[in-house]
């Protein structure tokens, strides 16, 4: 009950209007006002600008340009492992998918079918598989990298709500990640198909991928799908595949007996892109 009361106001907020407004502010090129906004953000959240290729906040023409800043070479060493962490952020949950149910928080789970936009054939490939949910806070680096190498086969835009995706909301809003707006990216890898789901949230102005560019806006009411089977779009382990404009969440799905997660990981643990997420599960386990 306490968790539900903590998020009650989110049901009442005009989330779409706030998100559109935030997107306009973030995309504005307002000179000194933009620099002041960035400086205030850096100071409030304690952003480490020394990790950025360009640490000079005065040189960013828009907040979006600052927010999606690249990191300098060597800032995130690539671990010698099979599966890499795709983002800077915090572990929300990870582990086995029980039939088609993904654990969200105590008292809440949701289905793979709903998460991927209602495609039963796609969802069935992850029955009793593995999942990992990672939350990006506003201060984090917001580019998304590949956990392992893969060939892109599909991308699905699923319209939905724009609830916040912070830990409090995850505990208080049922089916959060399967009800928010999201982009489902389907790849074929060494161990079969895997999925990266980019989940939208309040004031997340847009989501983008390296092969398509900005996907939203526009925010249309219907599911949209792009097929890439006839193209050879391959993205290697550790390479960038997308980005958020303002913080959000990534959910990954893997087939059964694919991933053995890093034993040092636990919910709420802080993680960084390209650190070890896991290794290939030994055959027969």
Secondary structure per residue as TSV (DSSP state, phi and psi in degrees):
chain	resnum	aa	ss	phi	psi
A	1	X	-	360.0	-42.4
A	2	X	H	-60.8	-41.1
A	3	X	H	-64.5	-38.4
A	4	X	H	-68.3	-38.9
A	5	X	H	-65.1	-34.6
A	6	X	H	-65.5	-23.4
A	7	X	T	-111.9	6.4
A	8	X	H	-55.5	-39.9
A	9	X	H	-62.5	-25.9
A	10	X	H	-68.3	-27.5
A	11	X	H	-68.8	-24.2
A	12	X	H	-95.6	-21.1
A	13	X	S	-68.1	145.8
A	14	X	-	-79.2	75.9
A	15	X	H	-62.8	-39.4
A	16	X	H	-67.3	-42.2
A	17	X	H	-64.0	-41.5
A	18	X	H	-63.2	-38.5
A	19	X	H	-67.7	-41.6
A	20	X	H	-63.2	-44.0
A	21	X	H	-62.3	-45.5
A	22	X	H	-61.6	-38.9
A	23	X	H	-63.1	-38.6
A	24	X	H	-68.0	-41.3
A	25	X	H	-65.3	-43.8
A	26	X	H	-66.3	-29.2
A	27	X	H	-89.5	-8.1
A	28	X	-	-70.4	144.1
A	29	X	-	-109.0	88.6
A	30	X	-	-114.2	25.3
A	31	X	T	57.7	-120.6
A	32	X	H	-62.2	-31.9
A	33	X	H	-67.6	-39.3
A	34	X	H	-63.6	-44.8
A	35	X	H	-61.9	-40.8
A	36	X	H	-64.2	-39.7
A	37	X	H	-62.7	-45.8
A	38	X	H	-64.1	-44.2
A	39	X	H	-61.5	-43.1
A	40	X	H	-62.6	-40.4
A	41	X	H	-64.2	-46.7
A	42	X	H	-59.6	-44.2
A	43	X	H	-69.2	-41.2
A	44	X	H	-67.5	-43.5
A	45	X	H	-94.7	-7.1
A	46	X	T	68.2	42.2
A	47	X	-	-68.6	131.9
A	48	X	-	-87.2	95.2
A	49	X	G	-74.7	-13.1
A	50	X	G	-70.5	-14.2
A	51	X	G	-82.5	-15.7
A	52	X	B	-81.0	150.3
A	53	X	S	-56.0	-41.9
A	54	X	-	-119.2	102.3
A	55	X	-	-82.1	-4.2
A	56	X	-	-84.8	105.0
A	57	X	G	-66.5	-21.2
A	58	X	G	-71.7	-16.8
A	59	X	G	-88.1	-7.5
A	60	X	-	-85.4	123.1
A	61	X	S	-75.0	-25.0
A	62	X	S	-142.8	162.1
A	63	X	H	-64.1	-37.9
A	64	X	H	-59.1	-41.4
A	65	X	H	-62.0	-42.2
A	66	X	H	-65.9	-44.3
A	67	X	H	-65.7	-32.4
A	68	X	T	-101.1	24.7
A	69	X	-	-56.9	139.9
A	70	X	-	-77.8	156.7
A	71	X	B	-91.3	152.2
A	72	X	-	-68.3	154.1
A	73	X	T	-59.4	132.2
A	74	X	T	90.9	-7.4
A	75	X	S	-67.8	-27.3
A	76	X	S	-130.9	88.2
A	77	X	-	-58.2	143.3
A	78	X	-	-87.4	119.4
A	79	X	-	-69.6	150.1
A	80	X	S	-86.2	81.4
A	81	X	S	-153.1	169.9
A	82	X	S	-76.3	-38.1
A	83	X	E	-126.2	126.8
A	84	X	E	-101.0	150.2
A	85	X	-	-66.3	128.6
A	86	X	-	-84.2	-12.2
A	87	X	S	-146.5	162.4
A	88	X	S	-81.4	138.9
A	89	X	E	164.2	-142.8
A	90	X	E	-138.2	146.0
A	91	X	E	-69.6	126.1
A	92	X	E	-89.1	-65.1
A	93	X	E	-151.5	160.3
A	94	X	E	-160.3	163.3
A	95	X	E	141.0	-155.3
A	96	X	E	-80.8	144.2
A	97	X	-	-85.7	125.6
A	98	X	B	-92.8	102.9
A	99	X	T	58.6	-100.0
A	100	X	T	-121.5	18.0
A	101	X	E	-105.9	130.1
A	102	X	E	-108.3	130.0
A	103	X	E	-73.8	128.3
A	104	X	E	-102.3	-53.5
A	105	X	E	-166.8	170.7
A	106	X	T	-53.0	122.4
A	107	X	T	88.0	-0.9
A	108	X	E	-135.5	132.4
A	109	X	E	-142.8	174.8
A	110	X	E	-152.4	167.9
A	111	X	E	-96.9	148.6
A	112	X	H	-62.7	-34.0
A	113	X	H	-59.4	-46.3
A	114	X	H	-66.8	-41.6
A	115	X	H	-58.7	-43.5
A	116	X	T	-87.2	6.8
A	117	X	T	95.3	16.5
A	118	X	S	92.5	14.6
A	119	X	-	-91.8	104.2
A	120	X	H	-64.9	-34.2
A	121	X	H	-67.4	-41.0
A	122	X	H	-67.9	-45.9
A	123	X	H	-61.9	-36.4
A	124	X	H	-62.6	-25.2
A	125	X	T	-69.6	-12.3
A	126	X	T	-115.4	14.9
A	127	X	T	-62.9	129.3
A	128	X	T	58.2	25.3
A	129	X	-	-88.0	-149.2
A	130	X	E	-126.1	149.2
A	131	X	E	-136.7	160.0
A	132	X	E	-148.5	130.7
A	133	X	E	-118.0	124.0
A	134	X	E	-123.7	131.9
A	135	X	E	-103.9	130.8
A	136	X	-	-103.3	121.5
A	137	X	-	-85.2	167.3
A	138	X	T	-56.5	-30.9
A	139	X	T	-78.3	-12.5
A	140	X	S	-77.0	159.9
A	141	X	-	-64.0	131.7
A	142	X	-	-113.3	22.0
A	143	X	E	-94.8	146.9
A	144	X	E	-110.9	132.2
A	145	X	E	-116.2	164.6
A	146	X	-	-79.3	131.6
A	147	X	S	-71.8	-27.2
A	148	X	S	-156.5	167.0
A	149	X	-	-71.3	147.4
A	150	X	E	-163.4	158.6
A	151	X	E	-104.6	125.1
A	152	X	E	-68.2	131.8
A	153	X	E	-117.4	-33.5
A	154	X	E	-151.0	156.3
A	155	X	E	-138.9	131.9
A	156	X	E	-126.3	123.7
A	157	X	E	-95.2	124.0
A	158	X	E	-116.2	114.2
A	159	X	-	-68.3	156.9
A	160	X	-	-178.0	-164.5
A	161	X	B	-73.8	175.7
A	162	X	-	-132.6	49.7
A	163	X	-	-67.6	153.0
A	164	X	-	-59.0	154.2
A	165	X	-	-117.0	21.9
A	166	X	S	-72.0	168.4
A	167	X	H	-57.0	-36.8
A	168	X	H	-62.4	-43.2
A	169	X	H	-67.3	-37.9
A	170	X	H	-60.9	-31.7
A	171	X	H	-81.8	-18.5
A	172	X	H	-113.1	-15.8
A	173	X	S	-113.3	113.4
A	174	X	T	-61.2	143.8
A	175	X	T	57.1	31.7
A	176	X	H	-52.0	-53.4
A	177	X	H	-75.5	-16.7
A	178	X	H	-100.1	3.8
A	179	X	H	-116.4	-20.7
A	180	X	B	-76.4	157.6
A	181	X	-	-53.7	142.2
A	182	X	E	-159.5	160.1
A	183	X	E	-122.2	120.0
A	184	X	E	-100.6	115.2
A	185	X	E	-107.5	118.6
A	186	X	E	-107.3	128.1
A	187	X	E	-124.8	158.0
A	188	X	E	-111.7	121.0
A	189	X	E	-119.3	-170.1
A	190	X	T	-59.8	-33.0
A	191	X	T	-103.8	14.4
A	192	X	E	110.5	-161.8
A	193	X	E	-72.8	150.4
A	194	X	E	-146.5	159.8
A	195	X	E	-130.9	137.6
A	196	X	E	-114.0	122.1
A	197	X	E	-108.7	119.1
A	198	X	E	-93.1	114.4
A	199	X	E	-98.9	126.3
A	200	X	-	-77.3	171.6
A	201	X	-	-161.7	175.1
A	202	X	T	-56.0	133.0
A	203	X	T	60.8	12.1
A	204	X	-	-75.9	104.4
A	205	X	-	-62.4	-36.8
A	206	X	E	-168.8	167.0
A	207	X	E	-124.6	147.0
A	208	X	E	-141.6	153.4
A	209	X	E	-122.5	160.3
A	210	X	T	-69.8	-25.4
A	211	X	T	-92.5	-18.4
A	212	X	T	-117.0	-31.7
A	213	X	E	88.6	-156.0
A	214	X	E	-66.1	130.5
A	215	X	E	-97.6	-39.3
A	216	X	E	-139.7	136.3
A	217	X	S	-71.3	166.1
A	218	X	S	-76.7	152.5
A	219	X	-	-100.9	95.8
A	220	X	-	-92.9	157.3
A	221	X	S	-79.0	-10.7
A	222	X	S	-111.9	154.6
A	223	X	-	-65.6	136.6
A	224	X	E	-120.3	146.2
A	225	X	E	-137.2	142.4
A	226	X	E	-122.5	134.4
A	227	X	E	-109.7	137.9
A	228	X	-	-128.1	14.0
A	229	X	T	-59.0	-31.3
A	230	X	T	-86.5	-0.3
A	231	X	S	-111.7	156.1
A	232	X	-	-107.1	72.8
A	233	X	-	-97.3	103.2
A	234	X	E	-114.6	135.7
A	235	X	E	-125.7	127.7
A	236	X	-	-83.7	157.5
A	237	X	T	-51.0	125.9
A	238	X	T	89.9	-12.5
A	239	X	S	-79.0	153.3
A	240	X	E	-66.4	138.3
A	241	X	E	-123.2	-16.3
A	242	X	E	-174.4	-175.3
A	243	X	E	-159.9	155.9
A	244	X	E	-106.8	146.2
A	245	X	E	-104.3	96.4
A	246	X	S	87.4	159.4
A	247	X	-	-68.8	154.7
A	248	X	-	-165.0	-146.6
A	249	X	E	-141.9	147.2
A	250	X	E	-118.8	131.1
A	251	X	E	-114.9	129.0
A	252	X	E	-111.7	141.7
A	253	X	E	-123.6	135.5
A	254	X	E	-130.3	151.7
A	255	X	-	-64.9	166.8
A	256	X	T	-57.5	140.2
A	257	X	T	60.4	40.2
A	258	X	-	-105.6	-50.4
A	259	X	E	-115.6	136.3
A	260	X	E	-112.6	108.3
A	261	X	E	-71.1	154.4
A	262	X	-	-52.0	121.3
A	263	X	T	-66.1	-13.9
A	264	X	T	-86.5	-5.3
A	265	X	-	-82.9	148.0
A	266	X	-	-158.1	158.5
A	267	X	T	-56.4	135.3
A	268	X	T	80.4	-0.6
A	269	X	-	-66.7	135.8
A	270	X	E	-76.6	138.6
A	271	X	E	-133.7	162.8
A	272	X	-	-129.1	152.7
A	273	X	T	-59.7	138.5
A	274	X	T	74.8	7.0
A	275	X	S	-78.6	169.9
A	276	X	E	-70.2	120.6
A	277	X	E	-96.1	-31.5
A	278	X	E	174.7	179.7
A	279	X	E	-125.5	166.5
A	280	X	E	-68.2	131.0
A	281	X	-	-69.7	131.6
A	282	X	-	-59.1	144.4
A	283	X	T	-59.5	133.0
A	284	X	T	94.0	0.5
A	285	X	-	-102.1	360.0
